[in-house]
Amino acid sequence: MTTICFVGAGSVEFTRDLVADILRFPELAEATLRLHDIDQDRLDTAEGVAHSVARQLGAHPTVTAHLDRREALQGADFVIDIVQIGGLAATKVDFEVPARFGLRQTIADTLGIGSIFRGLRTFPFLKALADDIAEVAPGAMLLNYTNPMAMNVGYLAKAAPKLPVAGLCHSVFWTIHGLSEIVGVPHEEVTWTSAGVNHQAWVLSMRHGDTDLYPLLDAKIREDAQLRRRVRVDMYRRLGYYPTETSEHSSEYVPWYLSHDSEIERLRLPVGAYVGISEENVEIFESTKRTLAAGEEVAIESAATEYAPQVIHSIVTGTPRRIQVNTANTGLITNLPAGSPVEVTATVDGNGVHPWFMGALPEQCAALNRNYLNVVDLTIHAALTEDPRAIRQAAMLDPNTAATLTVDQIWELCDALVAAHGDLLPAWARGSLSPRP
């Protein structure tokens, strides 16, 4: 029977949705689900959620809960990673310290100063997880949802090259869904291609039958002033291809928007939005606890949209599917750096995940992706070489940070974040650092 381990299962909303999607497949309805978290309260809640979902779907999985990670991983076929190292407190640090320096962020989980430090505190966990999988679940596939996605996938490709890893994100799916609504076409009837990097990939083509949908999108944008007040629409109008993540996300991967009051107003950018989202997630957890304590069933979504259950089902049953995957660039995108993490289309079947060769991106899109990857690759380099200077260099290269702060301020900000995060960071990264004389 298929054994699936959830690492960070205390993220109960995500665990609920993934468990529901898994158990909806008849072939997985009796799977073994091992839930792991380091927080007993969250782990107990996650276990209750899994049993509630199973009851509602008429499924009969074997559900076990484990504080010990290696115990949970033992003999697993698939490992789903949904951790957030440091939780809400660390997220607040990622926002509050940069804000004192005048640096604005919206989400801070993918690129930028907050994401650099999110990656640095996540990498040691990923290395330990990879080592545990190699020892107690050899051959298991790691399905990563943890952000910063590109940094994490890129780090694992170098730190644990033998571990099968698929970085999974729903941004492309929901982008096509949203664009289909704008142009008035059922999303399930749209054919498309997309490639780039996580949260900054590009819709390279979008068709409904023989009809190119980009001209229809252009017409909608021309007639709707509110559509033009979105960052991703603004980027599309200037770059020619639609980016695959929300305007809140997209705004902080480039130097053009968040450092200007007028652009924040024009494009309705919610500075600091992720802190509120994270606080809402805490309330969802507390609400879920209350629901279970009252003997009620948790509410579950009706439609399966996440990739991890689809990947698991395809590998277990041999059912072919098409997904988007984050993986190392092994010549898949020819004008992005070799070895860097990229997001491409992939086929999944009984033999695993097979990323597609995508060729060259439009040059302006590749150029912007290379700016993004400079930060990603240098942060990974800092961790692999244990070089605290490279942390500051990655921050200097970050587009939003560099557009806002001087180089002295960037170094001071890195020192302040190192001090604020303290023991959440690896020992080599701690302490202040001055430029060379």
Number of C-alpha atoms within 10 A of each C-alpha: 12 18 21 26 27 28 24 25 30 27 22 26 18 16 22 25 22 20 22 26 24 24 22 19 14 11 14 23 21 19 19 19 23 24 28 28 23 15 12 14 11 20 22 18 22 28 23 22 27 26 21 21 22 22 13 13 14 12 19 15 21 16 17 15 23 22 14 12 21 17 15 25 28 18 19 23 21 24 24 24 20 20 21 18 20 16 11 17 12 19 22 18 19 26 24 19 17 20 15 10 14 14 22 23 31 21 27 27 22 27 33 28 31 27 24 28 28 28 29 23 22 23 23 15 13 21 15 12 20 22 17 17 25 15 14 16 20 17 16 22 21 21 23 22 21 25 25 23 27 28 30 25 28 26 26 22 20 15 18 17 13 12 18 18 23 24 27 24 23 18 18 24 17 16 19 22 16 13 19 21 12 14 18 11 15 12 18 10 11 18 15 14 16 23 30 28 26 32 22 26 24 28 21 17 14 18 16 16 10 7 11 15 20 19 11 13 16 14 11 15 19 11 10 10 10 11 16 19 19 20 26 24 22 17 19 17 14 11 15 17 21 25 27 26 22 17 21 24 24 22 26 26 25 22 16 15 22 27 20 14 10 11 16 17 13 15 22 14 22 16 19 18 16 21 21 12 13 17 13 12 16 16 12 15 19 14 13 22 20 14 15 15 12 9 9 11 17 20 15 17 10 10 10 14 15 18 23 24 22 22 27 24 23 21 17 18 12 15 14 17 16 17 22 26 27 27 28 27 21 15 17 22 21 15 17 23 19 14 16 25 29 29 29 26 19 18 18 22 20 15 12 19 22 15 23 17 16 16 13 16 20 14 12 13 21 22 14 17 24 19 15 23 24 17 26 29 20 20 27 28 18 20 22 13 10 15 14 18 16 19 24 26 18 22 27 23 19 25 22 25 28 19 18 18 17 12 15 11 16 22 22 17 22 24 18 17 24 19 14 16 18 14 12 18 22 16 10 12 23 18 14 15 14 11 8 5 3
